[in-house]
Amino acid sequence: MGIFISKLPQKLRTQVQTYLVKDKATAPSNASILGKAYVKQVDVVVAQWARGPEILISTKTMASSFAKNLPNRFEEAYGDAKNLRGRHPLAAIGFVFLLHSSVQANEPASYERALDMLRKLRAEYDVYDSTAVLMADWTPGDASSVHVRHDLVPEDLSINQFFRVSIDAVLARTPIDMHVQVRERREIRELPVQDEDVAAHHSEETTSEGS
């Protein structure tokens, strides 16, 4: 659908996008993905009609009671990854954990356990490809009070490496004639191949004109 909308004239594209956002049946705000054992709501999904889900990102948030709730959060995350990976083995599957920064000062042991578990969640081939932790200060119910604490996040669990690893996984698991623009930007060169999606669109246009 995104490819179709991008090909529309600008005025019509804006109108269609406006209607789509209002139509929850066509453009739902929640994405439910069937895994190996059960349907799982996933927070961020990138999918294409022919290829299916290519990126699946789940998130969890914890603001207090870290020592008590941390084991449950990671048990859930581990099970969800196994469930999704069982049906979508080639998708890039990621997990982002948002923690209130008070954990580092008030419960340093829980802080270290969270980092350790995030690293372990991507250590097995059939769990997550990428994991990251976001540390922030905020006042409950006040979105304007959020302050991200990059200084409390190790580089190997940063959000930058998370996106890098996720994109690497997608590119490694698709042929070179898919996501061509992304590959060219990464390699800083033009590739002598045509994007499969673009070629398919041109073929459909030619068939339509011929008929």
Beta strands, then each sheet from edge to edge (+ up, - down):
strand 1: 31-34
strand 2: 39-42
strand 3: 44-48
strand 4: 52-62
strand 5: 92-100
strand 6: 130-139
strand 7: 142-148
sheet 1: 1+ 2-
sheet 2: 3+ 4- 5- 6- 7+
end
